[in-house]
Amino acid sequence: MAKVMVTGGCGYIGSHSIVDLLEAGHEVFSVDNYLNSAPEVLGSIRDITSQNVFNVPVDLCDRHLLEEIFISEHPDVIIHFAALKSVPESVAKPLLYYQNNLIGLMNLLDLQQKYKVRDFIFSSSCSVYGNPDTLPVTETTPLAPAESPYAHTKQISEEIIRNFSNVHTNLRFVFLRYFNPAGAHESILMGESPASEALNLVPIITETGIGKRPKLTVFGDDYDTRDGTCIRDFIHIMDLARAHTLSLERLLDHKSEELIEVFNLGTGNGISVKEAISSFEKVSQVSLNYDIGPRRPGDVISIYSDYSHAEQILGWRPERNIDDIMETAWKWEKVRSRASA
């Protein structure tokens, strides 16, 4: 059993990953300043796992307060989720993204080596591949120019860690390059609940379906894809969470001889925006009101994953599909709406 520091543990991906870590027998605490999350999720984690997790509400950019956590808690492993992640917001506020995402990471790395925390799992993104020349992408696909400041922060973060690991060769890292996490825990006690306006496709779809939004705008239907809309690889949040536990256990078992291991986490299936809408309409029996708008700056045309490396090394494979994602997301949306009524 390891004591795991989860940064961004009250956020969407962090909270679901904490559930999987707890169920695998690990001790977990969270560091989250609630910038895009809420403390209520800790109650949901307790309801699902019957275990209490505490959160320290500290901004990772505050190195002094962050160091106090290392001194008091002595983590064995760091899983770093905490970052701003909206593509359109990053286009509008690039400096905010560079400051938050990079300074927070550098503070963590500095304290990692100072307090001898060997293992570090980094929440990366498929956006590092840009608009790839070939699909599906593998871990060896060359990184293309970033399409947004958000994506660029992930590319820079990976490069910072690579340079850092070349000096601190006693440390070990895993990069998990997510595709498009969506859906909710099957208990429907927890799901995606952004503190600010939802900007990801699936919660926008469910909010439109339940009437919180008058309509959904599809940003462009003239791309070179099978139906003209962008294609993404949607992965269920609990499949994604499981990969973090498997990566952690590989690190703890000292199975990796490399300074950094990289894994793509996707389903291997590209789903267009229109196909995602169709899946929602099928599982919800709700006709979605949407229109076609102009292309949106920062959007990649088409990307989906080859996950065979994660399957071979981690023993991981996705167990749920787009319909499972939409079904759990829709159930969660109805629970959220009743709670706020």
Buried (B, 14 or more C-beta within 10 A) or exposed (E): EBBBBBBBBBBBBBBBBBBBBBBBEBBBBBBBBBBBBBEEBBEBBBEBBEEEBEBBBBBBBBBEBBBEBBEEBEBBBBBBBBBBBBBBBBBEBBEEBBBBBBBBBBBBBBBBBEBEBBBBBBBBBBBBBBEBEEBBBBBEBEBBEBBBBBBBBBBBBBEBBEEBBEEBEEBBBBBBBBBBBBBBBBBBBBBBBBEEEBEBBBBBBBBBBBEBBEEBBBBBBEBEBEEBBBBBBBBBBBBBBBBBBBBBBBBBEEEBEEBBBBBBBBBBBBBBBBBBBBBBBEBBEBEBEBEBEEEBEBBBBBBBBBBBBBBEBBEBBBEBBBEBBBBBBBBBBBBBBEEEE
